[in-house]
C-alpha cells in the first residue's frame, strides 16, 4: 500500500547499515502516513465547519477581502460560498483517503488539495497577516491561521507527484 512513496526504494539506503536502513524505512513510512492524515483531517474537519454559521462568519473577511475569491459572494451568497468550499474540501479528503489504493484518486485528491492550499496561501498576499503593533515577523490572527497551509501545500504536491509517478508506472 503506497502512501506518499519516495523515489528511493524501501531499505536500500546505501549510506546506512542494514539495521539503520530498516529503521529509516519504518520512520519514512510512519512519516508518510502521518503526513497523509495531516492533510486529510484538516480538510474533513474544516470542510465540515463550512456548514456552520460560525465558519460562514469567519470566512467573510477572508473571501470578501481577497479579489480573486470575492466573486463567490455575488454568485453563491455568503452561505452558498461556504457550502461550496465545504463540499470541495470534504470531497478532496475522501479522494485522499482512497489514494493509497487508487492512483486516480491520488492524482485527483492531490491536485484538488494543492489547489485548495495554493488558494489559501495566496490569501496571505491579499490580507494583512502581520501583527499591527509588532510588524514582521510577528503573525497576526490571519497569519497564524494561514501559515500552516504552506506545509499542507507541500504535502499535497508530494501526494500529487507520487500519484502521477504511480499512474505513469501503471501505464507502462
C-alpha positions as MATLAB code, in Angstrom:
seq = 'XXXXXXXXXXXXXXXXXXXXXXXXXXXXXXXXXXXXXXXXXXXXXXXXXXXXXXXXXXXXXXXXXXXXXXXXXXXXXXXXXXXXXXXXXXXXXXXXXXXXXXXXXXXXXXXXXXXXXXXXXXXXXXXXXXXXXXXXXXXXXXXXXXXXXXXXXXXXXXXXXXXXXXXXXXXX';
ca = [
       0.000    0.000    0.000;
       1.934    3.049   -1.205;
       1.402    6.157    0.880;
       3.464    9.151   -0.190;
       6.040    6.913   -1.888;
       9.504    8.367   -2.482;
      11.760    7.517   -5.405;
      14.155    5.744   -3.018;
      13.296    2.034   -2.568;
      12.493    0.930    0.964;
      15.525   -0.290    2.898;
      18.081    0.402    0.142;
      19.817    3.440    1.590;
      23.464    2.724    0.780;
      24.811    5.139    3.399;
      23.284    3.332    6.391;
      23.979   -0.092    7.820;
      21.241   -2.649    7.279;
      19.563   -2.258   10.740;
      19.514    1.524   10.360;
      18.128    1.221    6.851;
      15.160   -0.755    8.180;
      14.582    1.811   10.907;
      14.862    4.629    8.388;
      12.309    2.891    6.160;
       9.932    2.448    9.119;
      10.283    6.113   10.096;
       9.762    7.178    6.475;
       6.601    5.042    6.227;
       5.281    6.434    9.507;
       6.038    9.947    8.269;
       4.131    9.309    5.048;
       1.093    8.062    6.953;
       1.167   10.987    9.408;
       1.577   13.465    6.522;
      -1.415   11.997    4.682;
      -3.544   12.048    7.836;
      -2.271   15.583    8.498;
      -3.796   16.743    5.217;
      -6.988   14.673    5.447;
      -8.022   15.721    8.961;
      -7.975   19.499    8.403;
      -9.846   19.082    5.124;
     -12.530   16.939    6.784;
     -12.829   18.993    9.948;
     -12.628   22.478    8.439;
     -14.699   21.332    5.449;
     -17.412   20.191    7.862;
     -17.262   23.530    9.658;
     -18.098   25.290    6.377;
     -21.727   24.298    7.008;
     -21.938   26.246   10.284;
     -22.830   29.885   10.931;
     -19.552   30.342   12.825;
     -17.461   29.424    9.780;
     -19.647   31.370    7.361;
     -18.990   34.454    9.503;
     -15.263   33.675    9.849;
     -14.886   33.432    6.064;
     -16.379   36.882    5.459;
     -13.090   38.861    5.725;
     -11.071   36.131    4.007;
     -13.290   35.799    0.944;
     -14.541   39.393    0.846;
     -11.015   40.802    1.238;
      -9.439   38.694   -1.490;
     -10.124   39.977   -5.030;
      -9.783   36.537   -6.667;
     -12.294   34.994   -4.222;
     -14.767   37.845   -3.751;
     -16.683   36.783   -6.893;
     -18.055   33.838   -4.916;
     -20.358   36.036   -2.807;
     -22.384   37.528   -5.687;
     -22.583   34.101   -7.366;
     -23.369   31.861   -4.365;
     -24.089   34.208   -1.466;
     -22.154   34.018    1.794;
     -23.623   30.720    2.968;
     -23.531   29.178   -0.508;
     -19.851   30.077   -0.981;
     -19.038   28.454    2.347;
     -21.043   25.346    1.414;
     -19.255   25.043   -1.958;
     -15.889   25.249   -0.232;
     -17.020   22.665    2.309;
     -18.128   20.208   -0.366;
     -14.831   20.619   -2.250;
     -12.764   20.161    0.930;
     -14.673   17.062    2.066;
     -14.587   15.530   -1.434;
     -10.833   16.174   -1.569;
     -10.356   14.484    1.816;
     -12.328   11.444    0.633;
     -10.177   11.189   -2.503;
      -7.031   11.398   -0.371;
      -8.366    8.664    1.919;
      -8.706    6.440   -1.164;
      -5.325    7.480   -2.607;
      -3.230    4.598   -1.182;
      -5.437    2.145   -3.087;
      -6.440    4.221   -6.119;
      -3.897    6.039   -8.258;
      -6.577    8.174   -9.897;
      -7.970    9.190   -6.502;
      -4.426   10.176   -5.523;
      -3.997   12.311   -8.641;
      -7.398   13.990   -8.268;
      -7.103   14.392   -4.478;
      -3.517   15.653   -4.682;
      -4.424   18.160   -7.406;
      -7.501   19.429   -5.557;
      -5.624   19.651   -2.253;
      -2.770   21.542   -3.937;
      -5.289   23.961   -5.452;
      -7.086   24.443   -2.117;
      -3.856   25.163   -0.241;
      -2.456   27.316   -3.044;
      -5.570   29.477   -2.841;
      -5.420   29.704    0.957;
      -1.705   30.571    0.789;
      -2.500   33.262   -1.765;
      -4.811   34.928    0.760;
      -1.675   35.860    2.708;
      -0.749   38.163   -0.184;
      -4.100   39.977   -0.124;
      -4.731   40.314    3.614;
      -2.654   41.852    6.393;
      -1.116   38.864    8.167;
       1.357   40.675   10.437;
       0.566   41.795   13.973;
      -0.006   45.562   13.517;
       1.784   46.653   16.692;
       4.812   44.383   16.181;
       5.081   44.076   12.389;
       7.151   41.491   10.569;
       7.779   38.655   11.544;
       5.053   38.614   14.233;
       1.965   36.976   12.756;
      -1.497   38.351   13.469;
      -4.591   36.133   13.712;
      -4.995   35.709    9.916;
      -1.319   34.861    9.504;
      -1.403   32.360   12.358;
      -4.398   30.673   10.745;
      -2.954   30.599    7.213;
       0.786   29.950    7.649;
       0.337   26.189    8.158;
      -1.144   25.916    4.689;
       2.342   26.293    3.207;
       3.270   22.900    4.689;
      -0.075   21.411    3.648;
       0.529   22.672    0.101;
       3.906   20.920    0.105;
       2.373   17.633    1.256;
      -0.392   17.927   -1.338;
       2.217   18.450   -4.081;
       4.145   15.376   -2.874;
       0.932   13.297   -2.969;
       0.148   14.590   -6.460;
       3.688   13.948   -7.741;
       3.885   10.462   -6.289;
       0.428    9.596   -7.598;
       1.427   10.810  -11.065;
       4.533    8.594  -10.846;
       2.370    5.610   -9.868;
      -0.016    6.383  -12.745;
       2.896    6.587  -15.165;
       4.338    3.255  -13.936;
       0.953    1.545  -14.221;
       0.564    2.802  -17.797;
       3.831    1.240  -18.967;
];
